[in-house]
Amino acid sequence: MIEWVLRGAQSSKLADKIVVATDDRGIFETVIEIGFDAVMTSTEHSSGSDRVAEAVKEVDVDIVVNLQGDEPLIDGRLLDRLITELEGSDADIATPVTHFTSLDELMSENTAKVVVNSEGYALYFSRAVIPHRRDGEPRLDDYLKHIGIYAYRKESLMRFVALPQSKLELTEKLEQLRALENGMKIKVVGTDYQSVAVDVPSDIEKVEKIFRGRGICS
């Protein structure tokens, strides 16, 4: 799975370097074996952002994209969109959103929803269905589903990980709320990319089905 993520990231035209940051020796050795770069990081990190910050702390770089290793369908064009949108804005962070495909997905607390202002910056993220539709049934096209990929300005990333966990972050279990609570700006980038993160073994079949449909594997 990590190789699929790396191959997808490799299709980015704007990323100068792709590095796996891990605290697992087996993952580290596998990544090196297949010809990519990896760095060992502390086992004490509570989030991917903390791990990425350690990996780039001494690296001369302007923008850092935090891509989790459970996104085997990732397309480098999405990473390029995030980088471009961040460069062209005054935001600290850029992150993608897409549309919901079913009411079950919308209602699930496993999906994060986001509301944005008129300029495309995040107002709030929640596991609850926001905005709340006071009259009538929810319509899928009224909602935005957050995809947990982030492009940071390096200085914003280092500032973010130095902040204590915030009240809203701990309540919702969404770390991006720490950024909003501390006045950081998050640019929201629309995409048709549908994330299928492999969080549990049953997710593997979903990804394999998509790959088979694309003729990528038998």
N, CA, C and O of each residue as an XYZ file, in Angstrom:
872
protein
N       0.825     -1.202      0.000
C       0.000      0.000      0.000
C       0.864      1.260      0.000
O       0.555      2.219     -0.706
N       1.928      1.265      0.774
C       2.780      2.453      0.834
C       3.395      2.740     -0.527
O       3.638      3.900     -0.861
N       3.651      1.700     -1.320
C       4.204      1.928     -2.660
C       3.179      2.603     -3.562
O       3.539      3.474     -4.354
N       1.904      2.218     -3.457
C       0.866      2.885     -4.253
C       0.810      4.373     -3.893
O       0.689      5.220     -4.779
N       0.896      4.688     -2.617
C       0.860      6.094     -2.185
C       2.062      6.842     -2.766
O       1.924      7.955     -3.273
N       3.223      6.227     -2.688
C       4.434      6.868     -3.198
C       4.373      7.065     -4.709
O       4.775      8.116     -5.207
N       3.880      6.080     -5.439
C       3.784      6.211     -6.899
C       2.800      7.321     -7.270
O       3.026      8.071     -8.220
N       1.713      7.417     -6.516
C       0.756      8.491     -6.774
C       1.366      9.850     -6.506
O       1.207     10.773     -7.305
N       2.068      9.984     -5.380
C       2.723     11.253     -5.045
C       3.789     11.601     -6.068
O       4.009     12.773     -6.372
N       4.448     10.583     -6.598
C       5.526     10.779     -7.563
C       5.017     11.429     -8.852
O       5.799     12.028     -9.591
N       3.721     11.315     -9.126
C       3.166     11.910    -10.343
C       2.968     13.424    -10.204
O       2.584     14.086    -11.168
N       3.225     13.970     -9.022
C       3.190     15.427     -8.834
C       4.286     16.074     -9.671
O       5.407     15.571     -9.737
N       3.950     17.201    -10.312
C       4.937     17.939    -11.087
C       5.628     19.029    -10.259
O       6.651     19.567    -10.681
N       5.078     19.358     -9.088
C       5.603     20.461     -8.295
C       6.384     20.022     -7.064
O       7.173     20.796     -6.522
N       6.174     18.791     -6.620
C       6.888     18.312     -5.427
C       8.350     18.047     -5.786
O       8.642     17.250     -6.678
N       9.265     18.719     -5.085
C      10.694     18.542     -5.363
C      11.235     17.251     -4.766
O      12.176     16.660     -5.296
N      10.635     16.816     -3.661
C      11.150     15.626     -2.993
C      10.022     14.927     -2.245
O       9.152     15.581     -1.669
N      10.042     13.604     -2.255
C       9.049     12.797     -1.539
C       9.794     11.955     -0.512
O      10.708     11.203     -0.852
N       9.392     12.092      0.743
C      10.069     11.382      1.839
C       9.021     10.764      2.756
O       8.040     11.418      3.109
N       9.222      9.527      3.136
C       8.361      8.875      4.114
C       8.953      9.094      5.501
O      10.107      8.753      5.759
N       8.148      9.666      6.386
C       8.552      9.847      7.788
C       7.835      8.783      8.617
O       6.605      8.726      8.622
N       8.585      7.954      9.306
C       7.987      6.823     10.024
C       8.764      6.520     11.294
O       9.937      6.872     11.422
N       8.087      5.859     12.235
C       8.792      5.377     13.430
C       8.897      3.850     13.400
O       9.254      3.218     14.395
N       8.578      3.274     12.239
C       8.550      1.818     12.095
C       9.708      1.366     11.209
O       9.794      1.759     10.045
N      10.586      0.548     11.755
C      11.768      0.107     11.016
C      11.396     -0.696      9.767
O      12.068     -0.594      8.741
N      10.332     -1.491      9.852
C       9.908     -2.292      8.699
C       9.460     -1.415      7.537
O       9.806     -1.679      6.385
N       8.683     -0.364      7.840
C       8.252      0.565      6.798
C       9.465      1.282      6.213
O       9.587      1.417      4.996
N      10.352      1.734      7.076
C      11.566      2.432      6.629
C      12.335      1.567      5.634
O      12.699      2.036      4.555
N      12.582      0.320      5.988
C      13.382     -0.559      5.131
C      12.665     -0.877      3.820
O      13.303     -0.976      2.772
N      11.345     -1.036      3.875
C      10.570     -1.309      2.662
C      10.649     -0.136      1.691
O      10.837     -0.325      0.489
N      10.503      1.069      2.220
C      10.546      2.269      1.371
C      11.913      2.409      0.700
O      11.991      2.713     -0.490
N      12.973      2.192      1.448
C      14.319      2.262      0.878
C      14.494      1.194     -0.200
O      15.098      1.441     -1.244
N      13.956      0.003      0.069
C      14.068     -1.124     -0.866
C      13.442     -0.819     -2.216
O      13.965     -1.232     -3.252
N      12.324     -0.098     -2.213
C      11.638      0.177     -3.478
C      12.109      1.476     -4.117
O      11.529      1.939     -5.099
N      13.172      2.066     -3.551
C      13.828      3.173     -4.220
C      13.394      4.568     -3.832
O      13.675      5.522     -4.558
N      12.711      4.715     -2.693
C      12.295      6.042     -2.235
C      13.066      6.423     -0.971
O      13.755      5.596     -0.373
N      12.939      7.680     -0.582
C      13.622      8.177      0.611
C      12.734      8.020      1.845
O      11.510      8.121      1.757
N      13.356      7.774      2.980
C      12.620      7.660      4.244
C      13.500      8.166      5.376
O      14.728      8.128      5.299
N      12.841      8.642      6.433
C      13.565      9.055      7.640
C      12.870      8.449      8.852
O      11.644      8.347      8.894
N      13.663      8.052      9.829
C      13.121      7.548     11.082
C      12.827      8.732     12.000
O      13.638      9.651     12.124
N      11.661      8.700     12.642
C      11.257      9.766     13.546
C      10.879      9.178     14.904
O      10.819      7.961     15.077
N      10.629     10.060     15.851
C      10.312      9.660     17.214
C       9.043      8.810     17.276
O       8.151      8.938     16.437
N       8.980      7.946     18.281
C       7.773      7.140     18.521
C       6.773      7.885     19.399
O       5.704      7.355     19.701
N       7.103      9.104     19.809
C       6.276      9.834     20.771
C       5.254     10.773     20.133
O       4.491     11.416     20.853
N       5.218     10.869     18.812
C       4.329     11.836     18.169
C       2.862     11.426     18.284
O       2.522     10.248     18.171
N       2.005     12.413     18.508
C       0.566     12.143     18.629
C      -0.180     12.388     17.324
O      -1.360     12.051     17.221
N       0.488     12.972     16.314
C      -0.181     13.228     15.038
C       0.829     13.187     13.903
O       2.038     13.283     14.112
N       0.290     13.040     12.682
C       1.141     13.061     11.498
C       1.835     14.393     11.316
O       2.966     14.448     10.833
N       1.159     15.476     11.702
C       1.752     16.809     11.560
C       3.027     16.927     12.403
O       4.022     17.496     11.955
N       2.990     16.385     13.624
C       4.174     16.404     14.487
C       5.319     15.612     13.850
O       6.476     16.030     13.886
N       4.977     14.479     13.276
C       6.009     13.631     12.659
C       6.629     14.337     11.452
O       7.847     14.333     11.280
N       5.778     14.942     10.618
C       6.272     15.649      9.441
C       7.147     16.830      9.859
O       8.179     17.092      9.242
N       6.730     17.540     10.907
C       7.505     18.689     11.382
C       8.908     18.265     11.804
O       9.883     18.956     11.510
N       9.011     17.128     12.492
C      10.342     16.637     12.872
C      11.174     16.333     11.634
O      12.364     16.645     11.583
N      10.536     15.719     10.632
C      11.261     15.300      9.431
C      11.807     16.480      8.631
O      12.849     16.356      7.987
N      11.112     17.634      8.663
C      11.528     18.774      7.827
C      12.176     19.896      8.623
O      12.551     20.924      8.059
N      12.308     19.706      9.915
C      12.794     20.793     10.782
C      14.085     21.413     10.276
O      14.219     22.637     10.295
N      15.032     20.615      9.829
C      16.337     21.128      9.391
C      16.446     21.188      7.867
O      17.540     21.360      7.330
N      15.323     21.049      7.172
C      15.339     21.036      5.707
C      14.952     22.415      5.182
O      14.008     23.030      5.680
N      15.674     22.897      4.182
C      15.386     24.197      3.566
C      14.260     24.017      2.553
O      14.489     23.599      1.418
N      13.047     24.338      2.977
C      11.873     24.117      2.134
C      10.823     25.177      2.466
O      10.741     25.638      3.604
N      10.033     25.558      1.484
C       9.000     26.582      1.696
C       7.640     25.977      2.027
O       6.937     26.454      2.917
N       7.280     24.928      1.305
C       5.962     24.301      1.461
C       6.135     22.809      1.729
O       6.946     22.138      1.092
N       5.366     22.313      2.672
C       5.407     20.900      3.053
C       4.001     20.326      2.914
O       3.044     20.889      3.448
N       3.871     19.212      2.204
C       2.583     18.538      2.079
C       2.586     17.311      2.982
O       3.455     16.446      2.871
N       1.613     17.247      3.868
C       1.445     16.105      4.763
C       0.434     15.148      4.139
O      -0.773     15.387      4.183
N       0.938     14.070      3.562
C       0.111     13.050      2.926
C       0.232     11.767      3.731
O       1.329     11.231      3.890
N      -0.887     11.274      4.238
C      -0.859     10.049      5.041
C      -0.570      8.828      4.164
O      -0.873      8.815      2.972
N       0.012      7.823      4.771
C       0.382      6.611      4.035
C      -0.757      5.660      3.769
O      -0.534      4.538      3.314
N      -2.001      6.095      4.049
C      -3.156      5.211      3.815
C      -4.029      5.718      2.665
O      -5.229      5.447      2.628
N      -3.416      6.464      1.715
C      -4.151      7.044      0.585
C      -3.665      6.440     -0.737
O      -3.052      7.147     -1.538
N      -3.924      5.145     -0.986
C      -3.361      4.496     -2.172
C      -3.899      5.006     -3.506
O      -3.319      4.712     -4.551
N      -4.999      5.767     -3.493
C      -5.557      6.287     -4.741
C      -5.056      7.693     -5.061
O      -5.496      8.291     -6.043
N      -4.151      8.225     -4.258
C      -3.742      9.622     -4.411
C      -3.198      9.909     -5.814
O      -2.493      9.091     -6.405
N      -3.542     11.076     -6.321
C      -3.111     11.534     -7.632
C      -2.262     12.785     -7.415
O      -2.671     13.698     -6.697
N      -1.096     12.828     -8.026
C      -0.195     13.957     -7.855
C      -0.797     15.290     -8.263
O      -0.360     16.340     -7.792
N      -1.805     15.257     -9.140
C      -2.439     16.514     -9.563
C      -3.124     17.210     -8.395
O      -3.175     18.439     -8.361
N      -3.653     16.449     -7.433
C      -4.263     17.062     -6.260
C      -3.196     17.754     -5.408
O      -3.421     18.856     -4.907
N      -2.062     17.123     -5.246
C      -0.971     17.735     -4.482
C      -0.531     19.039     -5.144
O      -0.256     20.027     -4.463
N      -0.466     19.035     -6.468
C      -0.082     20.244     -7.199
C      -1.109     21.356     -7.018
O      -0.746     22.526     -6.897
N      -2.389     20.992     -6.998
C      -3.431     22.003     -6.760
C      -3.262     22.653     -5.403
O      -3.361     23.874     -5.273
N      -3.005     21.827     -4.380
C      -2.828     22.360     -3.027
C      -1.631     23.302     -2.957
O      -1.718     24.377     -2.364
N      -0.523     22.905     -3.556
C       0.671     23.733     -3.550
C       0.407     25.055     -4.263
O       0.776     26.118     -3.764
N      -0.226     24.989     -5.419
C      -0.515     26.192     -6.207
C      -1.453     27.130     -5.467
O      -1.232     28.340     -5.431
N      -2.515     26.562     -4.869
C      -3.491     27.388     -4.146
C      -2.850     28.041     -2.922
O      -3.145     29.194     -2.606
N      -1.979     27.309     -2.239
C      -1.320     27.877     -1.066
C      -0.383     29.008     -1.476
O      -0.356     30.063     -0.842
N       0.383     28.783     -2.538
C       1.319     29.805     -3.011
C       0.596     31.087     -3.430
O       1.129     32.185     -3.269
N      -0.622     30.943     -3.969
C      -1.358     32.090     -4.475
C      -2.267     32.749     -3.465
O      -3.089     33.589     -3.833
N      -2.141     32.390     -2.196
C      -3.015     32.932     -1.157
C      -2.178     33.443      0.007
O      -0.951     33.340      0.009
N      -2.874     33.999      0.999
C      -2.177     34.389      2.233
C      -2.451     33.383      3.347
O      -2.297     33.695      4.528
N      -2.854     32.182      2.963
C      -3.190     31.148      3.938
C      -1.936     30.530      4.551
O      -0.843     30.601      3.990
N      -2.131     29.927      5.713
C      -1.077     29.149      6.362
C      -1.086     27.709      5.868
O      -0.049     27.052      5.782
N      -2.288     27.238      5.546
C      -2.516     25.827      5.222
C      -3.501     25.760      4.058
O      -4.390     26.604      3.951
N      -3.351     24.770      3.190
C      -4.360     24.472      2.169
C      -4.755     23.008      2.317
O      -3.908     22.154      2.580
N      -6.036     22.721      2.149
C      -6.529     21.352      2.335
C      -7.703     21.106      1.390
O      -8.463     22.035      1.116
N      -7.875     19.870      0.878
C      -8.930     19.625     -0.104
C     -10.272     19.213      0.504
O     -10.346     18.642      1.593
N     -11.323     19.528     -0.247
C     -12.671     19.063      0.081
C     -13.294     18.511     -1.186
O     -12.901     18.875     -2.294
N     -14.259     17.639     -1.019
C     -14.982     17.086     -2.156
C     -16.448     16.963     -1.781
O     -16.856     17.380     -0.696
N     -17.244     16.386     -2.684
C     -18.671     16.234     -2.426
C     -18.940     14.887     -1.755
O     -18.155     13.948     -1.881
N     -20.037     14.813     -1.057
C     -20.482     13.547     -0.464
C     -21.198     12.709     -1.525
O     -21.848     13.239     -2.426
N     -21.061     11.404     -1.395
C     -21.674     10.508     -2.382
C     -22.944      9.833     -1.867
O     -23.674      9.219     -2.645
N     -23.218      9.940     -0.556
C     -24.425      9.329     -0.001
C     -24.783     10.003      1.309
O     -23.943     10.634      1.949
N     -26.043      9.861      1.699
C     -26.476     10.402      2.987
C     -25.802      9.678      4.144
O     -25.494     10.293      5.165
N     -25.569      8.365      3.991
C     -24.885      7.605      5.045
C     -23.496      8.182      5.299
O     -23.075      8.324      6.447
N     -22.794      8.512      4.230
C     -21.459      9.091      4.358
C     -21.540     10.462      5.024
O     -20.709     10.798      5.867
N     -22.547     11.255      4.643
C     -22.734     12.575      5.238
C     -23.008     12.474      6.735
O     -22.465     13.248      7.523
N     -23.840     11.532      7.121
C     -24.247     11.418      8.519
C     -23.186     10.771      9.401
O     -23.254     10.886     10.625
N     -22.214     10.098      8.811
C     -21.207      9.379      9.582
C     -20.303     10.335     10.341
O     -19.864     11.346      9.794
N     -20.023     10.019     11.602
C     -19.096     10.844     12.389
C     -17.645     10.598     11.974
O     -16.739     11.293     12.434
N     -17.425      9.608     11.106
C     -16.075      9.344     10.616
C     -15.665     10.301      9.498
O     -14.491     10.364      9.133
N     -16.631     11.048      8.953
C     -16.306     12.024      7.925
C     -16.377     13.426      8.516
O     -17.315     13.760      9.240
N     -15.374     14.240      8.199
C     -15.357     15.623      8.671
C     -16.008     16.525      7.623
O     -15.746     16.406      6.426
N     -16.861     17.425      8.104
C     -17.511     18.398      7.242
C     -16.879     19.759      7.493
O     -16.341     20.010      8.572
N     -16.946     20.633      6.501
C     -16.357     21.959      6.655
C     -17.274     22.994      6.045
O     -17.911     22.750      5.020
N     -17.339     24.153      6.680
C     -18.034     25.305      6.097
C     -16.985     26.374      5.823
O     -16.031     26.538      6.584
N     -17.178     27.104      4.716
C     -16.183     28.071      4.275
C     -16.803     29.460      4.134
O     -18.022     29.599      4.035
N     -15.955     30.478      4.127
C     -16.455     31.834      3.912
C     -16.488     32.152      2.420
O     -16.182     31.295      1.591
N     -16.855     33.371      2.084
C     -17.043     33.744      0.685
C     -15.746     33.754     -0.109
O     -15.782     33.777     -1.340
N     -14.606     33.737      0.564
C     -13.311     33.738     -0.114
C     -12.661     32.360     -0.133
O     -11.521     32.211     -0.572
N     -13.387     31.357      0.343
C     -12.877     29.991      0.283
C     -11.982     29.585      1.422
O     -11.216     28.630      1.293
N     -12.058     30.295      2.551
C     -11.290     29.923      3.732
C     -12.202     29.218      4.737
O     -13.383     29.546      4.855
N     -11.647     28.257      5.449
C     -12.438     27.466      6.388
C     -12.932     28.309      7.554
O     -12.181     29.082      8.147
N     -14.211     28.143      7.867
C     -14.786     28.738      9.070
C     -14.779     27.744     10.215
O     -14.468     28.096     11.353
N     -15.129     26.474      9.906
C     -15.175     25.457     10.958
C     -15.216     24.069     10.331
O     -15.771     23.876      9.250
N     -14.623     23.112     11.026
C     -14.683     21.696     10.672
C     -15.432     20.973     11.786
O     -15.309     21.338     12.955
N     -16.206     19.953     11.430
C     -16.926     19.205     12.455
C     -17.248     17.802     11.970
O     -17.367     17.544     10.772
N     -17.387     16.899     12.944
C     -17.899     15.572     12.627
C     -19.427     15.594     12.532
O     -20.037     14.668     11.998
N     -20.031     16.651     13.053
C     -21.478     16.835     12.946
C     -21.808     17.341     11.545
O     -20.935     17.814     10.818
N     -23.081     17.231     11.182
C     -23.521     17.690      9.869
C     -23.700     19.204      9.914
O     -24.670     19.713     10.475
N     -22.749     19.909      9.314
C     -22.823     21.374      9.258
C     -22.682     21.822      7.805
O     -21.899     21.237      7.058
N     -23.426     22.851      7.392
C     -24.407     23.598      8.180
C     -25.662     22.762      8.458
O     -26.025     21.889      7.670
N     -26.309     23.042      9.583
C     -27.540     22.349      9.926
C     -28.680     22.881      9.069
O     -28.922     24.088      9.029
N     -29.375     21.985      8.385
C     -30.505     22.401      7.552
C     -31.766     22.438      8.411
O     -32.286     21.390      8.793
N     -32.253     23.620      8.712
C     -33.372     23.773      9.646
C     -34.677     23.244      9.066
O     -35.482     22.660      9.791
N     -34.897     23.441      7.765
C     -36.145     23.024      7.120
C     -35.855     22.013      6.027
O     -34.989     22.239      5.182
N     -36.567     20.906      6.038
C     -36.428     19.905      4.993
C     -35.260     18.957      5.224
O     -34.535     19.059      6.213
N     -35.099     18.034      4.286
C     -34.056     17.025      4.371
C     -32.731     17.574      3.833
O     -32.728     18.431      2.949
N     -31.601     17.080      4.367
C     -30.298     17.527      3.853
C     -30.139     17.194      2.367
O     -30.564     16.132      1.913
N     -29.527     18.104      1.623
C     -29.196     17.866      0.219
C     -27.677     17.744      0.122
O     -26.946     18.593      0.633
N     -27.211     16.688     -0.533
C     -25.777     16.400     -0.541
C     -24.953     17.567     -1.079
O     -23.840     17.805     -0.611
N     -25.488     18.294     -2.055
C     -24.701     19.367     -2.656
C     -24.584     20.606     -1.774
O     -23.946     21.587     -2.157
N     -25.204     20.560     -0.588
C     -25.061     21.664      0.366
C     -23.866     21.479      1.302
O     -23.585     22.351      2.123
N     -23.158     20.346      1.186
C     -22.139     20.005      2.173
C     -20.788     19.720      1.506
O     -20.721     19.304      0.349
N     -19.727     19.955      2.265
C     -18.371     19.695      1.800
C     -17.705     18.670      2.715
O     -17.718     18.805      3.938
N     -17.125     17.649      2.099
C     -16.422     16.605      2.851
C     -14.924     16.897      2.848
O     -14.311     17.080      1.796
N     -14.352     16.935      4.046
C     -12.921     17.217      4.157
C     -12.092     15.977      3.894
O     -12.432     14.884      4.347
N     -11.001     16.149      3.161
C     -10.014     15.097      2.924
C      -8.762     15.471      3.710
O      -8.254     16.583      3.570
N      -8.264     14.564      4.525
C      -7.197     14.886      5.472
C      -5.797     14.942      4.887
O      -4.900     14.224      5.328
N      -5.616     15.796      3.895
C      -4.299     16.056      3.302
C      -4.047     17.550      3.469
O      -4.943     18.360      3.232
N      -2.827     17.922      3.876
C      -2.556     19.326      4.182
C      -1.276     19.793      3.502
O      -0.262     19.097      3.513
N      -1.340     20.979      2.914
C      -0.129     21.665      2.458
C       0.100     22.829      3.415
O      -0.784     23.665      3.603
N       1.280     22.887      4.016
C       1.634     23.924      4.988
C       2.763     24.796      4.446
O       3.650     24.299      3.752
N       2.737     26.074      4.753
C       3.980     26.827      4.701
C       4.835     26.288      5.854
O       4.315     26.003      6.933
N       6.130     26.150      5.626
C       6.945     25.513      6.659
C       6.851     26.255      7.991
O       6.725     25.633      9.046
N       6.912     27.593      7.940
C       6.854     28.336      9.200
C       5.516     28.155      9.900
O       5.444     28.188     11.128
N       4.445     27.962      9.113
C       3.126     27.735      9.700
C       3.057     26.356     10.344
O       2.450     26.189     11.402
N       3.682     25.367      9.701
C       3.717     24.026     10.277
C       4.456     24.036     11.615
O       3.989     23.442     12.587
N       5.593     24.699     11.667
C       6.368     24.717     12.903
C       5.620     25.466     14.003
O       5.688     25.084     15.171
N       4.908     26.529     13.634
C       4.088     27.250     14.611
C       2.953     26.360     15.100
O       2.659     26.318     16.295
N       2.314     25.645     14.166
C       1.172     24.799     14.503
C       1.548     23.726     15.518
O       0.854     23.548     16.520
N       2.643     23.010     15.265
C       2.990     21.899     16.163
C       3.495     22.384     17.514
O       3.539     21.616     18.474
N       3.879     23.669     17.593
C       4.323     24.225     18.879
C       3.146     24.636     19.757
O       3.316     24.874     20.953
N       1.955     24.720     19.171
C       0.767     25.127     19.926
C       0.240     23.963     20.757
O       0.327     22.814     20.324
N      -0.304     24.234     21.938
C      -0.943     23.159     22.709
C      -2.240     22.727     22.033
O      -2.861     23.513     21.318
N      -2.646     21.490     22.256
C      -3.925     21.030     21.719
C      -5.037     21.927     22.250
O      -5.041     22.305     23.422
N      -5.982     22.263     21.370
C      -7.030     23.215     21.730
C      -8.287     22.502     22.219
O      -8.443     21.293     22.050
N      -9.168     23.274     22.822
C     -10.409     22.718     23.372
C     -11.280     22.105     22.285
O     -11.781     20.991     22.437
N     -11.459     22.834     21.188
C     -12.298     22.304     20.104
C     -11.661     21.080     19.461
O     -12.355     20.123     19.116
N     -10.351     21.108     19.302
C      -9.632     19.964     18.747
C      -9.867     18.714     19.587
O     -10.132     17.642     19.044
N      -9.773     18.843     20.880
C      -9.966     17.697     21.770
C     -11.415     17.234     21.795
O     -11.693     16.046     21.960
N     -12.335     18.176     21.630
C     -13.758     17.823     21.631
C     -14.141     17.050     20.378
O     -14.807     16.017     20.449
N     -13.705     17.570     19.212
C     -14.094     16.965     17.934
C     -13.115     15.890     17.466
O     -13.433     15.092     16.584
N     -11.915     15.876     18.066
C     -10.820     15.002     17.612
C     -10.466     15.319     16.153
O     -10.335     14.431     15.311
N     -10.317     16.636     15.891
C      -9.913     17.128     14.574
C      -8.802     18.158     14.795
O      -9.063     19.252     15.296
N      -7.565     17.814     14.424
C      -6.443     18.672     14.773
C      -6.449     20.004     14.026
O      -5.847     20.970     14.494
N      -7.122     20.073     12.867
C      -7.138     21.333     12.127
C      -7.869     22.442     12.888
O      -7.689     23.622     12.588
N      -8.684     22.070     13.863
C      -9.370     23.085     14.676
C      -8.379     23.855     15.553
O      -8.637     24.998     15.930
N      -7.257     23.232     15.872
C      -6.219     23.939     16.631
C      -5.714     25.145     15.835
O      -5.463     26.214     16.393
N      -5.572     24.954     14.536
C      -5.114     26.054     13.686
C      -6.139     27.188     13.669
O      -5.780     28.355     13.823
N      -7.411     26.845     13.483
C      -8.452     27.872     13.431
C      -8.584     28.606     14.759
O      -8.743     29.826     14.782
N      -8.519     27.868     15.865
C      -8.657     28.503     17.178
C      -7.526     29.488     17.467
O      -7.667     30.385     18.297
N      -6.410     29.309     16.776
C      -5.266     30.182     17.006
C      -5.060     31.185     15.864
O      -3.970     31.729     15.688
N      -6.125     31.417     15.098
C      -6.105     32.475     14.102
C      -5.380     32.152     12.812
O      -5.112     33.056     12.020
N      -5.055     30.889     12.576
C      -4.396     30.517     11.329
C      -5.436     30.382     10.229
O      -6.585     30.028     10.494
N      -5.033     30.664      8.991
C      -5.957     30.648      7.863
C      -5.788     29.361      7.059
O      -4.677     28.977      6.693
N      -6.920     28.706      6.795
C      -6.911     27.450      6.036
C      -7.668     27.659      4.740
O      -8.871     27.921      4.755
N      -6.965     27.542      3.610
C      -7.575     27.652      2.289
C      -8.179     26.307      1.910
O      -7.506     25.278      1.971
N      -9.450     26.318      1.519
C     -10.163     25.094      1.167
C     -10.186     24.960     -0.355
O     -10.585     25.886     -1.063
N      -9.757     23.806     -0.848
C      -9.581     23.580     -2.285
C     -10.521     22.463     -2.741
O     -10.395     21.322     -2.296
N     -11.454     22.790     -3.622
C     -12.400     21.794     -4.114
C     -11.759     20.827     -5.093
O     -10.903     21.216     -5.888
N     -12.172     19.562     -5.037
C     -11.637     18.538     -5.936
C     -12.679     17.458     -6.164
O     -13.584     17.275     -5.350
N     -12.548     16.738     -7.282
C     -13.402     15.571     -7.538
C     -12.776     14.298     -6.976
O     -13.401     13.238     -6.998
N     -11.547     14.395     -6.472
C     -10.868     13.231     -5.900
C     -11.666     12.691     -4.719
O     -12.020     13.431     -3.801
N     -11.942     11.398     -4.758
C     -12.639     10.734     -3.660
C     -11.650      9.872     -2.891
O     -11.169      8.853     -3.387
N     -11.358     10.299     -1.677
C     -10.410      9.576     -0.843
C     -11.003      8.255     -0.367
O     -12.131      8.208      0.122
N     -10.230      7.186     -0.516
C     -10.590      5.901      0.096
C      -9.395      5.500      0.953
O      -8.533      4.732      0.527
N      -9.363      6.028      2.150
C      -8.258      5.726      3.062
C      -8.425      4.317      3.618
O      -9.534      3.901      3.955
N      -7.315      3.588      3.711
C      -7.358      2.217      4.222
C      -7.136      2.266      5.733
O      -6.004      2.209      6.212
N      -8.234      2.373      6.464
C      -8.186      2.467      7.923
C      -8.369      1.114      8.599
O      -7.837      0.880      9.684
N      -9.123      0.221      7.956
C      -9.387     -1.123      8.483
C      -9.256     -2.113      7.338
O      -9.366     -1.717      6.178
N      -9.023     -3.401      7.628
C      -8.812     -4.384      6.555
C      -9.917     -4.419      5.498
O      -9.634     -4.679      4.328
N     -11.159     -4.164      5.883
C     -12.255     -4.223      4.908
C     -12.143     -3.126      3.848
O     -12.756     -3.227      2.785
N     -11.358     -2.071      4.132
C     -11.175     -1.003      3.146
C     -10.317     -1.457      1.969
O     -10.386     -0.871      0.889
N      -9.514     -2.490      2.170
C      -8.620     -2.965      1.111
C      -9.418     -3.405     -0.111
O      -9.042     -3.097     -1.242
N     -10.516     -4.122      0.111
C     -11.336     -4.589     -1.004
C     -11.931     -3.424     -1.784
O     -12.072     -3.505     -3.005
N     -12.285     -2.329     -1.089
C     -12.825     -1.150     -1.786
C     -11.794     -0.588     -2.763
O     -12.112     -0.245     -3.901
N     -10.555     -0.505     -2.288
C      -9.494      0.030     -3.138
C      -9.204     -0.921     -4.292
O      -9.053     -0.481     -5.432
N      -9.123     -2.222     -4.010
C      -8.843     -3.197     -5.066
C      -9.939     -3.189     -6.130
O      -9.658     -3.362     -7.316
N     -11.178     -2.992     -5.708
C     -12.290     -2.923     -6.659
C     -12.123     -1.736     -7.602
O     -12.369     -1.845     -8.803
N     -11.701     -0.591     -7.040
C     -11.470      0.594     -7.869
C     -10.306      0.353     -8.834
O     -10.381      0.718    -10.007
N      -9.239     -0.259     -8.339
C      -8.093     -0.564     -9.206
C      -8.498     -1.516    -10.334
O      -8.081     -1.338    -11.478
N      -9.311     -2.527    -10.009
C      -9.772     -3.454    -11.043
C     -10.609     -2.725    -12.081
O     -10.499     -2.993    -13.277
N     -11.448     -1.802    -11.621
C     -12.282     -1.034    -12.543
C     -11.453     -0.157    -13.467
O     -11.881      0.142    -14.582
N     -10.282      0.256    -13.025
C      -9.384      1.057    -13.849
C      -8.451      0.212    -14.694
O      -7.662      0.735    -15.481
N      -8.550     -1.122    -14.523
C      -7.677     -2.019    -15.277
C      -6.254     -2.033    -14.752
O      -5.340     -2.451    -15.463
N      -6.045     -1.577    -13.505
C      -4.697     -1.489    -12.943
C      -4.239     -2.836    -12.405
O      -3.056     -3.165    -12.488
N      -5.163     -3.618    -11.853
C      -4.785     -4.934    -11.346
C      -5.925     -5.913    -11.601
O      -7.069     -5.511    -11.816
N      -5.596     -7.202    -11.573
C      -6.592     -8.235    -11.865
C      -7.276     -8.668    -10.592
O      -8.151     -9.533    -10.624
